[in-house]
Amino acid sequence: MLPILKLRSINAYFFSCFYLQVLKLLVKIYQSLETPDYLSISQCLMFLDDPGTVASILEILLKGDKVVFKMCIHYLFSYYSGPLY
């Protein structure tokens, strides 16, 4: 029984490391778009537990016009309320 649990734990660890790398790559791809997809970036960063970068995105959006400001508030509440599926 213990060897099976150990094997499952090791597999889960390697899967989670791979998953985190995929999320980091997605953030880079979304940032490199002509118009960055800030909502998708924020969602990935939420799973990466990186609220500092989300705050930086909000600062960028706050410097925009009123429409961008409204989007910023939407992102803020979306990020706060939990994952968006």
Backbone torsions as a table, in degrees:
resi	resn	phi	psi	omega
1	MET	NA	-45.7	-179.5
2	LEU	-63.1	-41.2	177.4
3	PRO	-60.9	-35.3	178.7
4	ILE	-66.7	-43.3	178.0
5	LEU	-63.1	-40.0	178.5
6	LYS	-63.1	-45.8	-179.9
7	LEU	-61.8	-43.4	178.3
8	ARG	-62.3	-40.2	179.3
9	SER	-64.7	-43.4	178.9
10	ILE	-63.8	-43.9	178.8
11	ASN	-61.8	-42.3	179.6
12	ALA	-63.7	-39.7	179.2
13	TYR	-62.9	-48.7	-178.8
14	PHE	-65.8	-36.5	177.5
15	PHE	-64.7	-42.4	-179.0
16	SER	-66.4	-36.7	176.6
17	CYS	-63.7	-42.5	177.6
18	PHE	-63.6	-43.9	-179.8
19	TYR	-59.3	-43.4	179.3
20	LEU	-65.4	-37.8	177.9
21	GLN	-65.7	-39.3	177.7
22	VAL	-63.3	-43.1	178.6
23	LEU	-62.4	-41.2	178.0
24	LYS	-63.1	-40.1	177.5
25	LEU	-65.3	-41.0	177.8
26	LEU	-61.7	-39.2	177.8
27	VAL	-59.8	-45.7	179.3
28	LYS	-62.0	-41.1	-180.0
29	ILE	-66.0	-46.8	179.6
30	TYR	-63.1	-34.5	178.8
31	GLN	-71.2	-28.3	-176.4
32	SER	-84.7	-5.3	177.8
33	LEU	-64.6	156.1	178.6
34	GLU	-55.6	-44.2	171.7
35	THR	-117.6	104.5	-176.4
36	PRO	-56.6	139.3	179.1
37	ASP	-89.1	86.7	-173.2
38	TYR	-64.3	-32.5	179.2
39	LEU	-66.5	-46.1	179.1
40	SER	-65.3	-38.6	177.4
41	ILE	-61.1	-46.0	-179.1
42	SER	-62.5	-38.6	178.7
43	GLN	-63.1	-45.9	179.2
44	CYS	-62.4	-43.3	-179.3
45	LEU	-65.1	-30.4	177.8
46	MET	-63.6	-44.3	179.0
47	PHE	-70.5	-25.8	176.2
48	LEU	-82.7	-2.6	-179.3
49	ASP	56.3	56.7	-177.7
50	ASP	-127.5	69.7	-178.0
51	PRO	-67.7	-23.0	179.4
52	GLY	-63.6	-42.2	178.9
53	THR	-69.9	-35.7	175.4
54	VAL	-62.4	-40.7	177.4
55	ALA	-62.6	-37.9	176.9
56	SER	-63.3	-40.4	177.4
57	ILE	-62.7	-43.0	179.0
58	LEU	-62.2	-38.4	177.3
59	GLU	-62.8	-41.6	177.7
60	ILE	-61.8	-45.4	-178.3
61	LEU	-67.7	-32.0	179.8
62	LEU	-67.0	-23.6	179.8
63	LYS	-79.8	-5.4	-178.4
64	GLY	-85.9	-165.9	-179.6
65	ASP	-80.0	-174.5	-174.7
66	LYS	-65.4	-35.4	178.3
67	VAL	-64.5	-43.2	178.3
68	VAL	-65.6	-36.9	177.5
69	PHE	-60.4	-42.8	178.1
70	LYS	-63.6	-38.9	176.3
71	MET	-63.0	-39.0	179.8
72	CYS	-59.7	-46.2	179.1
73	ILE	-62.6	-41.1	177.8
74	HIS	-59.6	-46.2	179.2
75	TYR	-61.9	-41.4	-179.2
76	LEU	-59.0	-48.4	-179.5
77	PHE	-70.8	-33.3	176.9
78	SER	-64.9	-41.7	-179.9
79	TYR	-67.7	-40.2	-177.0
80	TYR	-70.1	-37.5	-173.5
81	SER	-75.4	-15.6	177.0
82	GLY	123.3	-174.7	-175.1
83	PRO	-65.1	144.4	176.7
84	LEU	-105.6	123.3	-179.1
85	TYR	-109.2	NA	NA
